Amino acid sequence: MSIVAPPDATKEGGRFFVVEPDRAGLEELSRLVADGELAPPVDRVFPLAETAQAYAALEQGHRRGKTVLHVS
């Protein structure tokens, strides 16, 4: 699922839709995740102090989910 760009046409199961990010929409997405109805795929989680390493990992490709920066 993407709100940024259409999914890769060579991959199955992708969905694309356009949304205007707003508070109500983000709260609904948050609820869906909290309720287990939506599970965004996460490849790796980096602490904020390792932002440079996170960007370097993005350059390597072959990710199976999102790269996340954890802010505590």
Sequence and secondary structure as in RCSB ss.txt:
>XXXX:A:sequence
MSIVAPPDATKEGGRFFVVEPDRAGLEELSRLVADGELAPPVDRVFPLAETAQAYAALEQGHRRGKTVLHVS
>XXXX:A:secstr
 BSSS   TTSSS  B      HHHHHHHHHHHHTTS    EEEEEEGGGHHHHHHHHHH   SSEEEEE  
